[in-house]
Amino acid sequence: MKPDIFKQLEEIGKASIVDHGWLAVNKRRLIAYMHMHPIHIHLARSRFWFRLAPVVLAGIILLITGGVSLASQNTLPGDFLYGWKVGFVETVESTFVVGAQSRADFEVARTTKRLQEITELSASKNADSSVVSKAQKRLQDQITVASETIAKAAEKDSEKALETAVKLGAVLNAHQNVLTTIEKSADSETKTQMKNTISTIENTTSDIKNTIESLKEQNKLSWILTKTDAELKVEAELKFKTSQDALDNVWQLVIILDEDSDIRLKAEQNLGAAQEEINNAETLMGSNIYNEALDEIQNAAQLISETDELLKATQESGEVVREIFVSPAPTDILTPALDLVIPTKSLDSLQDAL
Amino acid sequence: MVIDQATFERIYDDLAPKIFKFCYFRVSSKEEAEDIASHVFLRAWDHVAGGKEVANIQGFLYRIANNLVIDYYRKNKDKRELSLNDPKNPIDVPDKAEFVERIDQQMLVNQVQDVLRDLQDNYKEIVVMRFVNDLSIKEISYILGTSENNISVRLHRALDKLKSLI
């Protein structure tokens, strides 16, 4: 007999029974999830724009030239406005870039665009083979330009140039990984296109790796020759903290991915290796060997950057690539297709929930 | 109401403990309740991030939670039915609330769980919402998508049943 059940229910209503540890961990997961799935501004404001339609229409007429440029932003090789994008818009943009380092960053960003385009195009069933070949050639040329600008930037500041080179290497590696994964589940038509694109990327990655290694050596020598122990200590401590923070941030993005996905496995391997490098750096710093600690931190930064770019490459992939990601793999393929986002519950249960 | 990320974080701080409590007294397992409560906020964010407006965020979160609990029951139906015939592994026996730090609260949670265990699901949901989560009849009617009259009748019957059980 429990005659005071209503009183007990009332007391339970007032009591806090949640595990505060879970609350905090879950909040971090939620924040990471929100970063990966930001609000779609256009959708959120659609009603607002609908009300302002007449004003917007007038604006559109005035901004028609700019509109063409904007419309060309998401075009792919072979599209009507693609020539406008690479021939006009990007040329105009490049005139505003001043300085060797900014130029290198700009060319790496342009390489990232070419990689996104070629990944999407290679995965497309209807792509014209001559268009794909031209796009592969354009990518190769773009990587050469980016490498040259990094070499020029290194003459002035080898540390910043190294960061840019690492980013270029990470972007190339990420798209190669994405293509290799989706190639497993692609049909025979697109398989060949993808394989050719993968070898185009592979042919350039060794040069970038050499550039990165040579810049690392250059920086190491520079530390030994130009910096005192006290300066090295300050720099090592600063970079150690930055790398640990960067690692934590990327981990937050990885833990919400599906546990069985290829991308999570790859990311966990990279981040595990990065954590080891950071731990080694800490040990070396404890023994006052700062130049070697900086070297370990640099290796960690490279692994973190690779993981970050891999996540971006999968998140920012276009419709065709996403379709392949979510379509079932052929029966002869044992390796599952890459899961793009967190398929924690079925679509049915999501619809039920909403 | 357009919700940005910072607002959503504040909503989480305010409502996550309540949503957890709601789930816990419905599924009787801390781990399952935490899992469902986590998904409630992810689903809600998907909705918000899709640019859709939410007029009543608290009601909206409870509605998702309720649907996910029903989904949980549906998925575990076979297990539940099987367990009813298996005295060695009765699925409906709730976990002891060892995660609650205060002993008196632990006992209170266990006693309430014991009583709610014998209540059928459609009565349990309404009792938990009304008394454990302190929601009004109007709020419950919004969450369950039915009229306030209907909720009042169901609550009355649930209380009768509850009295008969004790």
Chai-1 contact restraints between the chains, C-beta under 6 A:
chainA,res_idxA,chainB,res_idxB,connection_type,confidence,min_distance_angstrom,max_distance_angstrom,comment,restraint_id
A,K2,B,V115,contact,1.0,0.0,6.0,A-B,restraint_1
A,K2,B,I166,contact,1.0,0.0,6.0,A-B,restraint_2
A,I5,B,V115,contact,1.0,0.0,6.0,A-B,restraint_3
A,I5,B,I166,contact,1.0,0.0,6.0,A-B,restraint_4
A,Q8,B,L108,contact,1.0,0.0,6.0,A-B,restraint_5
A,Q8,B,Q111,contact,1.0,0.0,6.0,A-B,restraint_6
A,Q8,B,V112,contact,1.0,0.0,6.0,A-B,restraint_7
A,L9,B,F131,contact,1.0,0.0,6.0,A-B,restraint_8
A,E11,B,L108,contact,1.0,0.0,6.0,A-B,restraint_9
A,I12,B,V112,contact,1.0,0.0,6.0,A-B,restraint_10
A,I12,B,V132,contact,1.0,0.0,6.0,A-B,restraint_11
A,G13,B,F131,contact,1.0,0.0,6.0,A-B,restraint_12
A,G13,B,V132,contact,1.0,0.0,6.0,A-B,restraint_13
A,G13,B,D134,contact,1.0,0.0,6.0,A-B,restraint_14
A,A15,B,Q105,contact,1.0,0.0,6.0,A-B,restraint_15
A,S16,B,P17,contact,1.0,0.0,6.0,A-B,restraint_16
A,I17,B,V100,contact,1.0,0.0,6.0,A-B,restraint_17
A,I17,B,V109,contact,1.0,0.0,6.0,A-B,restraint_18
A,V18,B,P17,contact,1.0,0.0,6.0,A-B,restraint_19
A,V18,B,F20,contact,1.0,0.0,6.0,A-B,restraint_20
A,D19,B,F99,contact,1.0,0.0,6.0,A-B,restraint_21
A,W22,B,E34,contact,1.0,0.0,6.0,A-B,restraint_22
A,L23,B,A16,contact,1.0,0.0,6.0,A-B,restraint_23
A,N26,B,S38,contact,1.0,0.0,6.0,A-B,restraint_24
A,K27,B,Y12,contact,1.0,0.0,6.0,A-B,restraint_25
A,L30,B,F41,contact,1.0,0.0,6.0,A-B,restraint_26
A,Y33,B,L42,contact,1.0,0.0,6.0,A-B,restraint_27
A,M34,B,Q5,contact,1.0,0.0,6.0,A-B,restraint_28
A,M34,B,W45,contact,1.0,0.0,6.0,A-B,restraint_29
A,H37,B,A49,contact,1.0,0.0,6.0,A-B,restraint_30
A,I39,B,A49,contact,1.0,0.0,6.0,A-B,restraint_31
A,H40,B,G51,contact,1.0,0.0,6.0,A-B,restraint_32
A,L43,B,G51,contact,1.0,0.0,6.0,A-B,restraint_33
A,A44,B,G51,contact,1.0,0.0,6.0,A-B,restraint_34
A,S349,B,D71,contact,1.0,0.0,6.0,A-B,restraint_35
A,D352,B,N67,contact,1.0,0.0,6.0,A-B,restraint_36
A,D352,B,D71,contact,1.0,0.0,6.0,A-B,restraint_37
A,A353,B,R43,contact,1.0,0.0,6.0,A-B,restraint_38
A,A353,B,I64,contact,1.0,0.0,6.0,A-B,restraint_39
A,A353,B,N67,contact,1.0,0.0,6.0,A-B,restraint_40
A,A353,B,L68,contact,1.0,0.0,6.0,A-B,restraint_41
A,L354,B,H47,contact,1.0,0.0,6.0,A-B,restraint_42
